Structure formats: structure tokens, C-alpha cells
Amino acid sequence: MRTESNAGKNSPTALAPEAAPESPWRVTEVTALSAFRLRVAFADGLTGTVDLSAMVRSPNAGVFAALANPSLFAKVTLEYGSVAWPGDLDLAPDATHDAIQEHAVWSL
């Protein structure tokens, strides 16, 4: 039985040392702000705000209505370069990047 690790040239570790995508729209930081807003930063250095206040209170919020709970909204995290919350809720990072690049604030 082999007792030591050997990451050879064809091992997954050697072939893909970093699992994070290199896309410029990959979210690198997210912070929950007051009033159902987020501060986001992207791999290319772009930063901006996502304002979800109207959406979470809308009768058409769908699954995002759960984010009207401030304690759940504050549990925002990063998953694979996307903004995400518990319950499989997330925002498309490319759409977020495009809107912030154009307007500095993305209001949903």
C-alpha cells in the first residue's frame, strides 16, 4: 500500500492548480449593506452596488422574497465567483458586472 502522495504531471492537482475561473466578471468580494444593498468587487477591479430593495419587497420577487428577511440577506457569500445566499439563491456575475459597469449601481 502506498503511504505518500505523488501529484504527477497528469494528476488533477498538476493540471488545474487553481479552480477559480479567470473571468473578469468573477466576483471577488461582497459585503451586505443596509437597505438590502450589496457592495461588490470583481476580478478586473470594477466595484459597485447592487440594490435589491425593490425586488425583495415586490409581489413578483419569487424565490428572492426570502431575502426580505434582513438576517438571511446578511448571510451573503461568494460561491464560485458569484454572489449567493443559503437556499440556492444567487446572482449571475456577468449580468451584475455589465450593469455595474454601465450604471455603477444595479437596481433590481
GIGICOR-V500833 format. One record per pair of residues at least 12 apart in sequence whose ideal C-beta (glycine too) atoms are under 7 Angstrom apart, sorted by the first residue. I is the first residue (numbers start at 0). J is the second residue. D is the distance in Angstrom with one decimal. If there is no record, write none. Layout:
BEGIN
i:I j:J d:D
i:I j:J d:D
END
This chain:
BEGIN
i:19 j:80 d:6.5
i:20 j:80 d:5.7
i:22 j:42 d:6.7
i:22 j:80 d:6.9
i:23 j:41 d:6.6
i:23 j:42 d:5.5
i:23 j:43 d:3.7
i:24 j:41 d:5.8
i:24 j:92 d:5.0
i:24 j:93 d:4.7
i:24 j:96 d:3.5
i:25 j:41 d:6.5
i:25 j:42 d:4.3
i:25 j:80 d:3.5
i:25 j:92 d:6.2
i:26 j:39 d:5.5
i:26 j:41 d:5.9
i:26 j:77 d:5.9
i:26 j:80 d:5.5
i:26 j:81 d:6.1
i:26 j:82 d:5.7
i:26 j:92 d:5.2
i:27 j:40 d:5.3
i:27 j:41 d:6.3
i:27 j:42 d:5.5
i:28 j:40 d:4.1
i:29 j:75 d:5.5
i:29 j:77 d:5.8
i:29 j:82 d:5.1
i:31 j:72 d:6.1
i:31 j:73 d:4.7
i:31 j:75 d:5.0
i:34 j:52 d:5.4
i:35 j:51 d:4.7
i:35 j:52 d:4.2
i:35 j:55 d:5.4
i:35 j:66 d:6.9
i:35 j:72 d:5.9
i:36 j:48 d:5.6
i:36 j:49 d:6.7
i:36 j:50 d:5.0
i:36 j:51 d:6.9
i:36 j:52 d:6.8
i:37 j:49 d:4.3
i:37 j:75 d:6.3
i:37 j:82 d:6.5
i:39 j:82 d:6.5
i:39 j:95 d:6.5
i:41 j:96 d:5.5
i:45 j:96 d:6.5
i:45 j:99 d:6.3
i:45 j:100 d:6.0
i:47 j:99 d:3.3
i:47 j:103 d:5.1
i:47 j:104 d:6.3
i:47 j:105 d:6.9
i:48 j:104 d:4.6
i:49 j:90 d:6.9
i:49 j:95 d:6.2
i:49 j:105 d:4.9
i:50 j:104 d:5.9
i:50 j:105 d:6.9
i:50 j:106 d:4.4
i:50 j:107 d:6.9
i:51 j:66 d:6.4
i:51 j:107 d:5.4
i:53 j:106 d:6.6
i:53 j:107 d:6.9
i:54 j:107 d:4.2
i:55 j:67 d:4.2
i:62 j:88 d:6.1
i:63 j:88 d:6.5
i:65 j:86 d:6.2
i:65 j:88 d:7.0
i:66 j:84 d:6.5
i:66 j:88 d:6.8
i:71 j:84 d:6.4
i:71 j:85 d:6.9
i:80 j:92 d:5.6
i:82 j:95 d:6.8
END
